[in-house]
Amino acid sequence: MRPGLAARIAWRQIFSRSNSGFVRTVSSLSIVGIAIGVAALIILNSFMDGFSDTILGNLSSISPPMEIRIPGGYTFGPEEYRDARSIAFDWPGVTGISPVLEKTVVIAGNSGDVAGVRMRGVDWEVEPSLVQGMRLQDLGISGRGAVLGTLLAERLEVSRGDTVRLASTDATQFSSMGRLLVDTIVPVPVSGIRDFGIEEYNSSIVLTDLATAGSLFRNPLIATTLSVGLEEGCDPVATAGAISEEMRNSYVSGNTEYMVCDAFISTHRNLFAALGLEKAGMTIVLALIGFVALLNLLSALTMIAIEHRRDTGVLRTMGATPGMVVTTGLVQGGMIGLLGAVSGSVFAVAVITAVNRFFPIRLESSVYWVDTLSGRMQPLLIFSIIAITVLFCLLASVFPAVRAVGISPSRAVRYE
C-alpha cells in the first residue's frame, strides 16, 4: 500500500462524516488533549528558562564570568598579581584580567541619610569589556567617579554630577571617650546611575575607580580579587576548573601562592540547582497530562478500529496485507499526534510572543529579584517535544492496529 493511500484511508476513517459523531468527538478530544500537554510543556520550559536566564544576566551585570581569589581573605600583592596573570593568560579563551578592590563602606549623599554598601573598585578602562551584558557600557569615566544603583541614588537623593562621601572601617578609630572617629572621608563625584536589574544590587552596590577604592584601605593593595574575561561560547565552569587545577599544581611546585579561579555562576549554584529541581518537578507533573492524552488516543484508535471493522475486512478481501492494515493504524496515530503537537506548539509560541511583547507578567522584585517574567523561544526544544509526542503516539497506536489485523476478513464482512 502506498503511503499516500494509507494516509487517505486513515484520514477518512478518523474524520469522515460517515462515522458516528461519538468517534469524531473522541478523536477531536484526543487532538485537543495532546495539544494541551505539548503547549503546557513548551510554555513551562520557556518561562522557567527565561526566568533563569534573566536572573543570571542581571547577577552578571557587574560581575565577570570568572574571578581569581586567594582563599582565606588574603589580598593580591604585585607578585601574586603577576603570577595570576601569567597562568590565566596561558589558557585559551581568556580575554583579559583586571584587578578589583572590594569591601564594605559607608556612603552618604544629599538626603542626610547614610547607608552601608558594598564598594567595588574597578579599572574603568578594562572592567566594562570583561563584564557580560551592556549595563557598564558607555559610562565615559576616565578618572575618579562612582556609579550607583537606582534605588541607592534615590535614597541618597543624588543624581549624575552630585557628590557622595565614602568612609571605611579601615580608616576609623575609637577615641578615649568611646566615640567612633572617621579620619578619612572620601568625596566622589557621581558619574552614572544604572539599573543593575537586581533590587539588591540597585540598593547596595557602588562602583568606583581603583584609586578611590584604594584610598579607603588602611594599607595600599593591588586587588582583593581579579576579574577574568572570557570569550563568548566558552564554558566558564570548565575553564575556571582547569585554571584552578593549573594554579594548584603551581602552588604544589612551590612557584606561586595558593590561588583559585571560580566561575561566577558557581557562587549561586544553590539558587540555580533549586530552579532546576523545580523545573524538573513541574515538567514531570505536566508530562502526566500528555500520558492521559495518550490513553485517550488509545481508546479513540480502538473505537475507530471497531467502527471500521467492515472496511478493514473489505480491504483484506481485496488483497490488503496485514502489514498494510497495521500501517494504516500507525498513520492514524501519527496523524492525530502530529495535529495535536503542531497545534499545541503554535498556541504555545503565540502565548510566549504575546506575553513578551504585549502582556508582560510583573513580579515583585524584592522577592523574585527580577520585575518581569519573560519567555525564551527554544526552537530545538519545540521540535524535540513534537518529535517525542509523535513517537509516543505511534507506539500507542500499535495495539489497536494489531488488534484490527486479528479479526478475520470473513467475520468482519459477515457480521457487519
C-alpha positions as CSV (number, residue, x, y, z in Angstrom):
1,M,0.0,0.0,0.0
2,R,1.4,3.4,-1.0
3,P,1.9,5.9,1.9
4,G,-0.5,8.4,0.2
5,L,-3.2,5.8,0.1
6,A,-2.7,4.8,3.7
7,A,-2.9,8.5,4.7
8,R,-6.2,9.0,2.8
9,I,-7.8,5.9,4.3
10,A,-6.6,6.9,7.8
11,W,-7.9,10.4,7.4
12,R,-11.3,9.1,6.1
13,Q,-11.6,6.7,9.0
14,I,-10.9,9.4,11.6
15,F,-12.8,12.4,10.3
16,S,-15.3,11.1,7.7
17,R,-18.9,12.2,8.3
18,S,-19.9,8.6,7.7
19,N,-18.5,7.8,11.1
20,S,-20.6,8.1,14.3
21,G,-20.4,11.5,15.9
22,F,-19.1,10.0,19.0
23,V,-16.0,8.6,17.3
24,R,-15.3,12.0,15.7
25,T,-15.7,13.7,19.1
26,V,-13.3,11.3,20.8
27,S,-10.7,11.8,18.0
28,S,-11.0,15.6,18.3
29,L,-10.7,15.4,22.1
30,S,-7.5,13.3,21.6
31,I,-6.0,16.0,19.4
32,V,-7.0,18.7,22.0
33,G,-5.6,16.7,24.9
34,I,-2.2,16.2,23.1
35,A,-2.2,19.9,22.2
36,I,-2.7,21.0,25.8
37,G,0.1,18.7,27.0
38,V,2.5,19.9,24.4
39,A,1.6,23.6,24.9
40,A,2.0,23.2,28.7
41,L,5.4,21.7,28.4
42,I,6.7,24.3,25.9
43,I,5.3,27.2,27.9
44,L,6.7,25.9,31.2
45,N,10.2,25.3,29.8
46,S,10.2,28.6,28.0
47,F,9.3,30.7,31.1
48,M,11.4,28.7,33.5
49,D,14.5,29.1,31.2
50,G,13.7,32.7,30.6
51,F,13.4,33.3,34.3
52,S,16.8,31.6,35.0
53,D,18.5,33.5,32.1
54,T,17.2,36.8,33.3
55,I,18.4,36.2,36.9
56,L,21.8,35.1,35.6
57,G,22.1,38.0,33.3
58,N,21.2,40.5,36.0
59,L,23.5,38.9,38.5
60,S,26.3,39.1,35.9
61,S,25.6,42.8,35.2
62,I,28.6,43.9,37.3
63,S,30.5,40.7,37.7
64,P,32.8,39.0,35.2
65,P,32.3,35.3,34.2
66,M,35.3,34.2,36.3
67,E,37.2,35.6,39.3
68,I,40.6,34.7,40.8
69,R,41.0,34.9,44.6
70,I,43.3,33.9,47.4
71,P,41.4,31.7,49.9
72,G,41.3,33.0,53.4
73,G,40.5,36.6,52.5
74,Y,44.1,37.4,51.6
75,T,44.8,40.1,49.1
76,F,47.0,40.3,46.0
77,G,50.4,41.8,46.1
78,P,52.5,42.6,43.0
79,E,54.0,39.2,42.8
80,E,50.7,37.3,43.2
81,Y,49.1,39.6,40.7
82,R,51.8,38.9,38.1
83,D,51.7,35.1,38.7
84,A,47.9,35.0,38.3
85,R,48.0,36.9,35.1
86,S,50.8,34.6,33.7
87,I,48.8,31.5,34.4
88,A,45.4,32.8,33.3
89,F,46.6,34.3,30.0
90,D,48.1,31.0,29.0
91,W,44.6,29.5,28.9
92,P,42.7,29.7,25.6
93,G,39.5,31.8,25.7
94,V,40.7,34.3,28.4
95,T,40.2,37.9,27.0
96,G,41.5,40.0,29.9
97,I,42.3,40.3,33.6
98,S,41.6,43.3,35.7
99,P,42.2,44.0,39.5
100,V,39.2,44.6,41.8
101,L,39.2,46.2,45.2
102,E,36.1,45.2,47.1
103,K,34.9,46.0,50.7
104,T,32.0,47.2,52.8
105,V,31.9,51.0,53.2
106,V,29.5,53.7,54.4
107,I,28.1,56.2,51.9
108,A,26.3,59.5,52.4
109,G,24.6,61.8,50.0
110,N,22.3,64.9,49.9
111,S,19.5,63.4,51.9
112,G,21.5,63.3,55.2
113,D,20.9,59.5,55.3
114,V,23.8,57.0,55.4
115,A,23.9,53.5,54.1
116,G,26.2,50.5,54.3
117,V,27.1,49.4,50.8
118,R,29.5,47.1,49.1
119,M,32.1,49.1,47.2
120,R,33.7,47.6,44.2
121,G,36.7,49.5,42.8
122,V,37.5,48.6,39.2
123,D,39.6,49.7,36.3
124,W,37.2,51.7,34.1
125,E,39.3,51.1,31.0
126,V,39.2,47.3,31.3
127,E,36.4,46.1,33.5
128,P,33.4,47.0,31.3
129,S,34.8,44.9,28.5
130,L,35.1,41.8,30.8
131,V,31.6,42.0,32.3
132,Q,28.8,40.3,30.5
133,G,25.9,42.5,29.3
134,M,25.8,46.2,28.5
135,R,25.0,47.8,31.9
136,L,28.5,49.1,32.3
137,Q,29.0,50.2,28.7
138,D,29.1,53.9,27.6
139,L,29.8,55.3,31.1
140,G,32.6,57.5,29.8
141,I,34.5,57.5,33.1
142,S,38.2,58.1,32.7
143,G,39.2,59.2,36.2
144,R,37.5,59.5,39.6
145,G,33.9,58.7,39.7
146,A,31.2,56.4,41.2
147,V,28.3,54.5,39.6
148,L,25.3,53.9,41.9
149,G,22.2,51.7,41.6
150,T,18.9,53.4,41.0
151,L,17.4,52.7,44.5
152,L,20.6,53.8,46.3
153,A,20.7,57.1,44.3
154,E,17.0,57.7,45.1
155,R,17.6,57.0,48.8
156,L,20.6,59.4,48.9
157,E,18.8,62.0,46.7
158,V,21.7,62.3,44.3
159,S,21.9,62.4,40.5
160,R,24.7,62.5,37.9
161,G,27.2,65.3,38.8
162,D,26.4,65.3,42.5
163,T,29.0,64.2,45.1
164,V,28.7,61.3,47.6
165,R,31.0,60.7,50.6
166,L,32.6,57.3,51.3
167,A,34.1,56.1,54.6
168,S,35.5,52.7,55.5
169,T,36.1,50.9,58.8
170,D,39.8,50.7,57.8
171,A,40.0,54.4,58.3
172,T,38.2,54.7,61.7
173,Q,39.3,54.5,65.3
174,F,37.7,54.9,68.7
175,S,38.6,58.0,70.9
176,S,39.3,57.9,74.6
177,M,35.7,58.9,75.2
178,G,34.5,55.8,73.2
179,R,33.4,57.8,70.2
180,L,33.9,56.5,66.7
181,L,36.2,58.8,64.8
182,V,36.4,58.7,61.0
183,D,39.7,60.3,59.9
184,T,39.2,59.7,56.2
185,I,36.1,60.7,54.3
186,V,36.5,60.5,50.5
187,P,34.2,62.6,48.3
188,V,33.5,61.0,45.0
189,P,31.5,62.6,42.1
190,V,28.6,60.5,40.8
191,S,29.4,59.7,37.2
192,G,26.4,57.5,36.5
193,I,23.3,55.9,37.8
194,R,22.4,52.4,36.4
195,D,19.7,49.9,36.8
196,F,21.6,46.7,37.5
197,G,18.5,44.6,37.2
198,I,18.6,43.2,40.7
199,E,17.0,45.1,43.6
200,E,19.8,44.1,45.9
201,Y,22.4,45.5,43.5
202,N,20.4,48.7,43.0
203,S,20.2,49.4,46.7
204,S,23.6,48.2,48.0
205,I,26.3,48.4,45.3
206,V,28.7,51.3,44.5
207,L,31.2,51.0,41.6
208,T,34.2,53.3,41.7
209,D,37.7,53.7,40.4
210,L,40.7,51.8,41.8
211,A,42.4,54.9,43.1
212,T,39.3,56.0,45.1
213,A,38.8,52.5,46.4
214,G,42.5,52.2,47.4
215,S,42.3,55.3,49.5
216,L,39.7,53.7,51.7
217,F,42.1,50.8,52.7
218,R,44.5,51.4,55.6
219,N,47.3,49.6,53.7
220,P,47.6,50.1,49.9
221,L,46.6,47.0,48.0
222,I,46.8,45.7,44.4
223,A,43.5,43.8,44.5
224,T,41.2,41.7,46.6
225,T,40.1,39.7,43.6
226,L,40.9,39.6,39.9
227,S,38.2,39.8,37.2
228,V,38.8,37.4,34.3
229,G,37.0,37.9,30.9
230,L,36.1,35.0,28.7
231,E,35.2,34.7,25.0
232,E,31.6,34.2,24.2
233,G,30.8,30.5,23.8
234,C,33.4,29.3,26.3
235,D,32.2,27.3,29.3
236,P,33.2,29.4,32.4
237,V,32.8,26.5,34.8
238,A,35.1,24.2,32.8
239,T,37.6,26.9,32.2
240,A,37.7,28.0,35.8
241,G,38.2,24.4,36.9
242,A,41.1,24.0,34.5
243,I,42.8,27.3,35.6
244,S,42.3,26.3,39.3
245,E,44.0,23.0,38.6
246,E,46.9,24.7,37.0
247,M,47.2,27.1,39.9
248,R,47.1,24.3,42.4
249,N,49.9,22.5,40.5
250,S,52.0,25.7,40.5
251,Y,51.4,26.0,44.3
252,V,52.4,22.4,44.9
253,S,55.6,23.0,42.9
254,G,56.4,26.0,45.1
255,N,56.3,28.5,42.3
256,T,53.3,30.6,43.4
257,E,50.9,31.3,46.3
258,Y,47.8,29.2,46.5
259,M,45.1,30.8,44.3
260,V,41.8,29.6,42.9
261,C,39.6,30.6,39.9
262,D,35.9,30.5,40.4
263,A,33.1,30.8,37.8
264,F,30.6,33.4,38.8
265,I,27.7,31.1,38.3
266,S,29.2,28.7,40.8
267,T,28.7,31.2,43.6
268,H,25.0,30.9,43.1
269,R,24.9,27.2,42.4
270,N,22.3,26.6,45.2
271,L,19.9,29.1,43.5
272,F,20.1,27.5,40.0
273,A,20.1,24.0,41.4
274,A,16.8,24.9,43.2
275,L,15.4,26.4,40.0
276,G,16.4,23.3,38.0
277,L,14.8,20.9,40.6
278,E,11.6,23.0,40.4
279,K,11.6,22.9,36.6
280,A,12.1,19.1,36.6
281,G,9.3,18.5,39.1
282,M,6.9,20.7,37.1
283,T,7.9,19.0,33.9
284,I,7.1,15.6,35.3
285,V,3.7,16.8,36.5
286,L,2.8,18.3,33.2
287,A,4.1,15.3,31.3
288,L,1.3,13.3,33.1
289,I,-1.2,15.4,31.0
290,G,0.5,14.0,27.9
291,F,0.2,10.5,29.4
292,V,-3.6,11.0,29.9
293,A,-3.9,12.3,26.3
294,L,-2.1,9.1,25.1
295,L,-4.6,6.9,27.0
296,N,-7.4,8.9,25.3
297,L,-5.7,8.4,22.0
298,L,-5.5,4.7,22.6
299,S,-9.3,4.5,23.3
300,A,-10.0,6.6,20.3
301,L,-8.0,4.4,17.9
302,T,-9.6,1.3,19.4
303,M,-13.1,2.8,18.7
304,I,-12.0,3.7,15.2
305,A,-10.8,0.1,14.6
306,I,-14.1,-1.3,15.8
307,E,-16.1,1.3,13.8
308,H,-14.3,0.3,10.6
309,R,-14.1,-3.5,11.0
310,R,-16.2,-3.9,7.9
311,D,-14.0,-1.6,5.9
312,T,-10.9,-3.4,7.1
313,G,-12.4,-6.7,6.1
314,V,-13.2,-5.4,2.6
315,L,-9.7,-4.2,2.2
316,R,-8.3,-7.6,3.3
317,T,-10.5,-9.4,0.8
318,M,-9.3,-7.1,-1.9
319,G,-5.7,-8.1,-1.2
320,A,-4.6,-5.8,1.5
321,T,-1.9,-7.5,3.6
322,P,-1.8,-7.4,7.5
323,G,1.2,-5.0,7.1
324,M,-0.9,-2.6,5.1
325,V,-3.6,-2.6,7.8
326,V,-1.1,-2.0,10.6
327,T,0.5,0.8,8.5
328,T,-3.0,2.5,8.3
329,G,-3.4,2.2,12.0
330,L,0.0,3.7,12.7
331,V,-0.7,6.5,10.3
332,Q,-3.9,7.3,12.2
333,G,-2.0,7.6,15.5
334,G,0.8,9.6,13.9
335,M,-1.7,11.9,12.2
336,I,-3.6,12.6,15.5
337,G,-0.3,13.1,17.3
338,L,1.1,15.4,14.7
339,L,-2.0,17.6,14.6
340,G,-2.1,17.8,18.3
341,A,1.6,18.5,18.7
342,V,1.7,21.2,16.0
343,S,-1.4,23.0,17.1
344,G,-0.1,22.9,20.7
345,S,3.2,24.3,19.6
346,V,1.6,27.1,17.6
347,F,-0.5,28.0,20.6
348,A,2.5,28.0,22.9
349,V,4.6,30.2,20.6
350,A,1.6,32.6,20.3
351,V,1.3,32.8,24.1
352,I,5.0,33.3,24.7
353,T,5.1,36.0,22.0
354,A,2.1,37.8,23.4
355,V,3.4,37.8,26.9
356,N,6.9,39.0,25.9
357,R,5.6,41.8,23.7
358,F,2.1,42.9,24.8
359,F,1.2,41.4,28.2
360,P,4.3,41.3,30.4
361,I,4.0,39.4,33.7
362,R,5.0,41.6,36.6
363,L,6.8,40.2,39.6
364,E,7.7,41.6,43.0
365,S,11.4,42.4,42.5
366,S,12.1,42.2,46.3
367,V,11.0,38.5,46.2
368,Y,12.0,37.2,42.8
369,W,15.0,39.5,42.1
370,V,13.5,40.5,38.7
371,D,10.4,42.6,38.0
372,T,9.3,40.9,34.7
373,L,8.9,37.3,33.7
374,S,9.9,36.7,30.1
375,G,9.8,33.6,28.0
376,R,12.7,32.3,25.9
377,M,12.0,30.8,22.5
378,Q,13.8,27.5,22.0
379,P,13.2,26.0,18.5
380,L,15.2,22.9,19.3
381,L,13.1,22.2,22.4
382,I,9.9,22.7,20.4
383,F,10.9,20.3,17.7
384,S,12.1,17.8,20.2
385,I,8.8,17.8,22.1
386,I,6.9,17.5,18.8
387,A,9.1,14.6,17.7
388,I,8.8,12.8,21.1
389,T,5.0,13.3,21.1
390,V,4.5,11.8,17.6
391,L,6.8,8.9,18.5
392,F,4.7,8.0,21.6
393,C,1.5,8.4,19.6
394,L,2.9,5.9,17.1
395,L,3.7,3.5,19.9
396,A,0.2,3.9,21.4
397,S,-1.4,3.1,18.0
398,V,0.4,-0.3,17.7
399,F,-2.1,-2.2,19.9
400,P,-5.3,-1.0,18.1
401,A,-3.6,-1.6,14.7
402,V,-2.5,-5.2,15.6
403,R,-5.9,-5.9,17.1
404,A,-7.6,-4.9,13.9
405,V,-5.5,-7.4,12.0
406,G,-6.5,-10.2,14.4
407,I,-10.1,-10.1,13.1
408,S,-10.6,-12.4,10.1
409,P,-11.9,-10.8,6.9
410,S,-14.8,-13.2,6.6
411,R,-16.1,-12.5,10.1
412,A,-15.7,-8.7,9.7
413,V,-17.7,-8.7,6.4
414,R,-20.3,-11.4,7.5
415,Y,-21.5,-9.8,10.8
416,E,-21.3,-6.1,9.9
